[in-house]
Amino acid sequence: MAIISVSLDGESMAMLEAVQEAYSLAGRSEAVRLSIKAAGSKVKEIEELSGFIEGVLIIVRRDHVDPWMSLIQAKYEESIKTQMHSHLLNHKCLEVMVISAEAGRIKSMLREIQSVAKADYVKFVKS
């Protein structure tokens, strides 16, 4: 097994400890392995999308005044069939979109949303 060194900010460390506690794991290494496995499953689920697909994209994003999501939505507007935007507590926003497009286009949109790293939650549910 490889040994690596990782630097974590306070929020990430608190989340790692929450994972460790929630799953009654013996140590941080187990929490890191479980977290990597969960992230890997999410990546695999998206990468396996193929053909023309439809589904619902759910996003909870921070800071409703930041225009990043509007820019992405404009870029992919031909794939967005329906959109709902709702303000939440603590200046967060909920975005729910019905998406209809080739899998490659949806994958590209999801990668772009994740790469900005300003969403607390991103989930695509294939119909």
N, C-alpha and C positions, 0 to 999 in steps of 0.2 A: 504494500500500500504506500502510495506517495505521501509525503508530508509537505504541506505548503504553508506559507505565511500570508495572512490576509489582514488588511487594515479595515476596520469598520467604524463608522461614525456612531454617535450615541443612539440615534434612532434605529439603525440597523442592528446594533448590539442588543438593544431592548427587544427588538423583534425576534432575533435569534434565541434569546432567553425565553421569550414567550412560546416559541415553537418547542423548545426543549421541555418546558413545563407542561404545555398542553398535551404532548404526546408521551410524557413521563420517560424521557430519554435520559440515559446515564450521563451524557456529556455533550459538549458543544459540537464535537466532531460528528456525532450521530445526528444532531440537529442540522448541521451543514449538509451532510449526505442526504437526509430526508428532503431538505429544501431544494437541493440540486435535482433530485429525482422528480419532485413535483414540477419544477420549472421545465425539466426535460420532457415530461409528459405533455405539458402545455405546448411546447415547441413542436413535438411530434404530431399532436392533434392538428395543428395549423398546417404543417408541412404535408400532411396526407390529404389535404383538400385538393380535389381535381375536377376538371370540367366546369360547366356552368352551374353555379350554385346560388342559392338564396338563403338568407338567414337574418338573424337579429344581432346587432352589435350593441353592447351595453358598456358604457364608459362612465366612471365617476372621476371627475377631474378637479384639480385644485385651482383656486384663484380664477373666478369667473370673468375677471377683467382681462386676463391674458388671452390674446387672440389666436394662439397656436391651433386650437381645434377648428376654428372657423376657416383658417387657411387650408387645413387638411381637407375639410368638408368641401371647400370650393374646388380643390384639385380633383376630388373623386365624386363630384356632384352627379355625374351621369350614372353612377352605380347606386346612389342613395335614392330609394323610392319613397321613403317616408322618414321623417325625423321629428323627434320630440326633445325639447330642451326644458329642463326644470331646475330652478335654483334650490339648493339645499342649504343646510346650516353651515356655518363657518366658511362662507364664500365659495363653497363647492358647487359643482353643477353635475346633473345627471343628463347624459346624452343617450338616447335610444334611437337606433336607426335600423330600418329594414333595408338590407343590402341585396342587390341582385347583379351578379357579374361573373366573369370568368375567375376561376380560383386564383390565378396569378395576380389579378388586380386586387382581390381581397387580401391576399397575402402581403402584397406591397403596402396596402393601406394599414394593415395591422402592424407591420414592421415599422412604418413611419410613426404611428401612434406610440408604440413602445419605445422607439429610439429617442423621442422627445423627453421621456421620463417625467411627465407632469400629470400622469393619470394614476389614481390610487387603485383603480380596478378597470380591467379591460377583459371582456369576454365576448367571443363570437359563438353564437348558437346556430348551427346549421339546421335548416328546415328538413 
